[in-house]
Amino acid sequence: MEQQQLYKKIANIVENQIKNGSLTYGDRLPSVRSAQKLYNVSLNTAKNAYMELESRSLIESRPKSGFFVSLAGQRRMSIPSVSTFKTDEKKQDPATLIDKVFHSLEDKEITRFSLGLPSSSLLPIQKLNKCILETVHELHDYGDQYGQVQGSPNLRKEIAKWSLVLEGKISDEDLIITSGAMNAIYSCLRAVTKPGDTIAVESPLYFGFIQAFKLLGLKTIEIPTHPITGIELDALKKVIHKIDVCCFVSNFSNPLGALMPDEHKKELVKLLAFHHIPLIEDDLYGNIYFGSSRPKPCKYFDEEGLVMWCGSVTKVLAPSFRIGWVESGQYKDKILKQRLIQTISQPAIYQEAVAKFLKIGRYDHHLNTFRKKLYSNYINFRKSIEAHFPENTKMSQPEGGFMLWLEMDPKIDSTVLYDYALKQKLSFAPGRMFTQHDQFKNCIRLNYAVDWNEKTAHDLMRLGRFFKAVI
């Protein structure tokens, strides 16, 4: 049996023991070396099995003590409901609500569980600044020349080397540097769509997509989406004859945190290739995984060049640097034309500084630390939500990223309650922001990429009690 399958088999055995009550909250698991001997596997396989169990929130490590069955492993909350098709053509743009949430950023006293960015303390800003200073001394003509439309050769080379998940299927010549992941997606949309085209998206979906689709005059069909496995392929097949292009987040989607299994990704790419429908894949969160290995993107299974693979390296480094990229498949020339019209080139200093950061290994080091911190935050959020939010709350179960999606009692209208929460200096993202239809009003999105401290814990408890008081 392959090593990857073996560690998952061991993880499944332990998970079944937890589910049937053989192992309960607080029980200590055998050490990694003991598990190695118990299952007669390599030490690395045993480690990966425990990492897989951690990614499923079934066990937790305690410093100098070992691994224990976690409270989260005794899951009390159901996962959110799978969305359904909304066939009515009457759309309700959430732009006003989106503006309201963003304007709350001006008040620094508000605890913002709504913002889709990591807290600054989780970012390696000082180390990046050092790379910027070194870059300034190394560049002699950065101010008097345009850079290449395709982006810095050094940065493209480093991203291509770092993208091991594609197993050498891309080169630096395949990549185009953009002003963040959203700019990459917008460039792809401009390259492959025209006003009136129909685009298939997840539901709920990132509100930035809604705004971009409207600006480009695109019709949207929100595909029913499972909170664990992502878009429902059978649902997509029912409307495939209406679709001109797809835009999906295959790894740890925003806001659901869903992770599409490899077999679903492969089937999706095959389906779209048969109908010759391009896929714009947002893989912004793919590096923020809690398991033992990074999940593959849909691009890995693309043989026709129909998948445009978009991402960013600065989302978890320094969001203001605005550096993203796209591997554009057969649409490279069209996207380069869009880049030439829109921005010509990206600032050289930021590109070269990030290239240096990647080259010397600081990005990988940061990701390792960042993922551990986020996983710890995720467990803390889950414990607090289970303890303080209404008992019938449903909660997503992400295996990466930093978003939690909560579905609460139907009596709750998070759009209305948002204003009342702000008065208590609490902010969340109302579910209505993530759709063009009249749905998800009893849902909210929370960002757990924050500083977990006494104030954060207290404010999350206050938010839960706030929703409890409404019912």
N, C-alpha and C positions, 0 to 999 in steps of 0.2 A: 504493500500500500504506500502511496506517495506520502511524503512527510507532511505536506499541507493538509491532506485528508486525515492523517493520523492524529494531529494535534486537535483538529475539530472533533474527531470521534471521541477523544478523551474528554474534551470540554462538554460534549453532549452527554456523556456518562455522568459527569458531575452535576450537570444541569438537571438531569432526570432524578438524581438523588435528592436534590434540593426541592424539586417539584413534588416528589412523593413523600417528603417529610423525613427521609433518612438523614438528611443534613438540615439543620435549622439555623436561624439567625444566631450568630455568635460562635458557631462551631468552628474549630480550627481545622484547616486542611493539612494534609501531609506537606512537609517542606518540598521544594522543587526537586531536590536530590532524592528524597523518599519517593516522590511521584515517578521520577525517572526509573527507579528500581521496581516500583509497584507495577508499572505498565510496560516495563522492559523496552524503553525508548531512549533516545539520546537526550542529553541535558537540554539542548536547544528546543527539542520538541516539547518537553515538559514545560519549559518557560513559555513557549508560544501558547500552550493549552491554558495556562493560568492567565496570560495576557488576554486571550480570547474570552475567558470567563469574566475578567474585569471589564472588557468592552461591552459585555452583556449586562453589566451592573449586578452580577450574581455574587461576586466575591470582592473583597477589598484587602489591600495590604496595610499592615500596621507596622510602623518602624520598629525594627529589632524584635518583632514578635511573630511575623509570618503572615499567612493568608487566612482570612476568616470569611464565613458566609455573611454577606452584607444584609443590612436592613432592606436595601433596595431589591435584593434578591427575593425577599418576601413581598413581592409587589402586590399592593392593595388597589391600585388604580388601573382601570381599563385604559386601552389606547383610544385615541379619538376616532370618531366615525369616519368611514370612507366617504368622500364627497360624492355627489351625484350629478348627472347631467342637468344643466339648466338650459332648456330649449327655447325659452322666451327670448325674443330679440331685444327687449327693452333693457338697456344697460344703464347702470348707475355709477358714474365715474366717482371714485373715492378721493379725488384730488383735494377737495376741501379738508377732508379729515387728515390726509397726509401732510398738508401744509400746517395744520394745527399741531400735529405731533412734532414736526420739525421746529416750529417756532418755540416749543417748550424748551429747546436746547439752550435758549438764551438765559434761562434761570439756572444758575449754577448750584442752587440749593436743592434742586429736585434730584431724587434718586432715580436714575434713568435705566430701568429695565427694558426700555423700548428701543434703545439705540443699537443698530446692527454693527457695532464696532467694539473691539477689545479696549479695555481700560488702558490708559497710557502706561501704567506701572507694569503691564504684561508685555510691553513692547521693548525691543532692544535699541531704543533711540540713541543712547550715548555711543554705543558701538557703531551704529550707522553714521552718526555724525563724525566719528573718527575716520571712517572710510571716505566721507565727503571731503574732509580736510586733506587727506592724502591724495584724493583724486584731483583737487584743485591744483596741487603742486605738480601733478603729472601731466595735466592737460594744458597745452600751450595755445590752442586755437579754438577753445570751446565757445568763445563769445562772438567770433566774427564769421562763422560758417554754419550753414544748415547741416544737420546730420542726415544720415540716410533715411529715406522714407520708411524703409523696412525696419529701421531701428539699429541700435549699436551692434556691430558684429561681435564684440566681446560679450555683451549681455545675451545675445541670441545663442552664442556658443555655450555659455554657462547653463542657460536654461535647457538647451538640448542635452547636455551631459547629465544634468540633474534629473531629467525626465525618464528615469529608469523604468518607470511603470509601463512605458511603451516598448521596452525591450529593444531599443535601437531603431525603432521604426520612423523616427524623425531626425532631421538634421537642422543645423542652424539656418540653412537656406529655406526651410519650410516655415519658419516662424516669422511673425510680424509683431513688433512691439507696439503697444497701444497705451492710451492714457487711462489705465485701469481696465478691469474686466468688463464693466458696463460699456465703456467705449468700444471694446473689442466686439461685444455683442451688437451694439448699434451699427458698427461698420459692416458686420455680417448681414444684418437686416437690410441695410441700404444696398448691399451687393446682390442679394438674392430675392428681394421682394419689390412689389410695386403697389401703389394704393389700391385697395379693394381685395388684395390677396387675403387668404385665410390662414391663420397660424394656430397650431395646436400647442397648448401649454398645460402645465400642472394646475391643480386646484386643491388648496389655495396656492397662489403664486406670489413671487416677490413683486411688491408694488411698483418698483422701478421699471419692470417689464411692462406693466399696464400703461404707464405714461409714455414709454417709447413706442409701443404699438399704436396708441392713439395718435401720437405725433406723426407717424408714418402712414396713417390712414388704413391700418390693417384690421381685419375682422378676426376675432378670437373665438376659439372653442376651448373651454376649460374641460380637460379630461379628468374623470374621476380618479382620485389618487389615494393609494393606501398609505397610512402614516409610517409603515415599516418598509415596504417594498417599492414604493413609488407608483408611477402611473400604471393604471390597469390596461394592459395590452389588449384585452378583449374589447374594452370600451373604445380604444383608439381605432381598432379594426372596423368598428361600426360606422365611423365617420371618415375613414381614410380617404374616401372618394371626394371629400370636400376640402381636403387639406393641401396647401401649397408648400408649407414649410413647418417644421417643428422647432420648439425651443424648450429644452428640458434641463433640469439640474439633476444629474444622475447620482451624484454622491453627496449625501447629507443636505438635502434640499432646504431652501429657505422659503417658508417658515417651518415646515413639517419635520425636517431632519431625516427624511426617508433616504434609504440606501437601496438602489436598484440592484438586485442580484445579478451576477455575471450572465446567467442564462437568460435573464430578461433583457439585458443590454444586447446580447448577441442576437436574440430574436427581434428586438426593436430595429437594430441596424439592418438585418436581413429584410424585414418588412418594408422599411423605407427605401432600401436599394431596389426592391422589386417594383415599387411605385415611382422610383426616381424622385424621391422627396428629400431635400436637404435637411440636415439636423444641425441646429446651433446648440452646442453643448456647453453649458456653464459649469465648469469644474472648479469653481472658486474655493470650495471647502474640502476638496479631495485630500489635501495634505493633513487635515485636522482629524485624523482617525484615532480611535481609542484601542483598536485591536493590534495585532502583531504585524500587519502589513497594509500598505496603502491600497485601496480598492482601485481597480482598473476603470478608466473612462470608457464610454462607448467608442471613442476614437480607436481604441485598441482593436476592435472588431471590424473596423471600416476598411473594405477592400476597394471601394469605388471612389473614394475621395469626396464623399457626400457629407461627411461630418466635419464641422468647423469647431475645433476644440479650443475653448476660451478659458483663461484663468488669470491669476494675478499673484505676484510674489510679495506685493507690499500691503495687502489686506491685513497680514499678521506681522508686518514689520514696521511700516510707517505709512498709514493710509493716505496721508497728504502727498506722498511722492507720486502717486497715481501712475504706477507702472503695471501694465497687464500685457497679455500676449494672446495670439491666436495662431493655431496651426490650421490653415484654411483649406487644405485639400485642393480640389480642382478649382476653387474660387479665388485663388491667390491674386491673380491679376486684377480682378474686379475689386477686391478689398484694398489693394494697393492704390487703385485709382481713387477710392473713397478717402483713403488716408491722405493722399496728395491734396485733395480738395479741402479736407477738413482741417488738418493740422500741419501738414508738410513733414514735421519731425518732432520727436520728443526732446526735452532738455537733456543735454549730454551729461551733465554732472550727476544727476540722479541715476541715469542709466549705468554709467561707469562705476558709481559708488555701489550700486546693488550688485553689479557684475563682480566687483571685488569681494563683496560680502559673501556671495555664493562660492567664489573660487577658493577662499581660505577656510570654508567649512562652517562659517558662523551661522548660516541659515539652517543647516541640519541640526546644529547644536541647539539653536533657539527653538526649533520645532519640537524637539524632544522634551525640552523643559515646558514649553507652552502647552503641549498636549497633556502632560501630567497635571498641570495646574487646572486646565479646563475640565479634565475628568474628575478631579477632586471637587471642583465647583459644582459640576453636574450632580454628583452624589449629594452634596450639601443642599442644593436646590430641591432635589427630589424628596429628601427627608423633610424639609421645611414645608413643601407643598402638601405632602401626605399628612403632615401634622396640623396644618393651619388653614388650608383651603377647604371649601365645601366638600363633604364626603362623596358626592356624586361627580366630582371633577374627574375628567379623563385627561391623561397626560401622554405626550409622545415619548418615544423610547429611542432617541438618536444614538448611533454608535460613533458619532463624530460631529464636527461643526460646533456651533455654540448657541443654537436656538432651541427653545422649548415651546411647544404648541399645546395650549390647554383648552379643552372644551368643557364648559361649565353648564350649570342648570339652564334650561331654555328660558327661564324667567329673567336671566341676566342679559342686559344689553350693554356690552362693553363700550359701544360708541357713546351712549348717554353717560355712562358712569365714568368715562375718561376725565371729563371736566371736574367731577367731584374728587377724583383721585388726585388730580393736580393740585387742588386746594390743600391736600394733605402732603404735598411735596413728593408724590409718587407718580411715576409714569410707566406705562406699558404700551404695547402696540395693539390697538383694537383689531380684532379679526376681520372686520369689514374693509380694512385697508388692503387686504390680500385677494380681492376678487372684484369683478365688474358686476356681479349680481347681488341680489338682496339676500345674503347668507353670511354665515360665520359671525353673526352678531354676539353670540354667546361664547366666542373664542377670543383668546389673546395670545400674543407671542411675547416671550421673555428672553432676554439675552443674559446668559450666565458667564460671559467673558468679562467679569468684573472683579474688583477686589473683594474677596470674601473676608469680611471682618464683622465685628459686633454690630456696627451700624447697618451693614448690608443684611445680615441675618435678621435684625430687628425690623428693618423696613419691609423685607419679604414677608415676615410674619404679619406685619400691619396690613400689607396688601391682601393677604389671604383672609384675615379677619374682616377687612373691608367688604370683600365679596360675600363672605358668610352673612354679614349683617343685612345684606340686600334681600336674601331669600326669605 
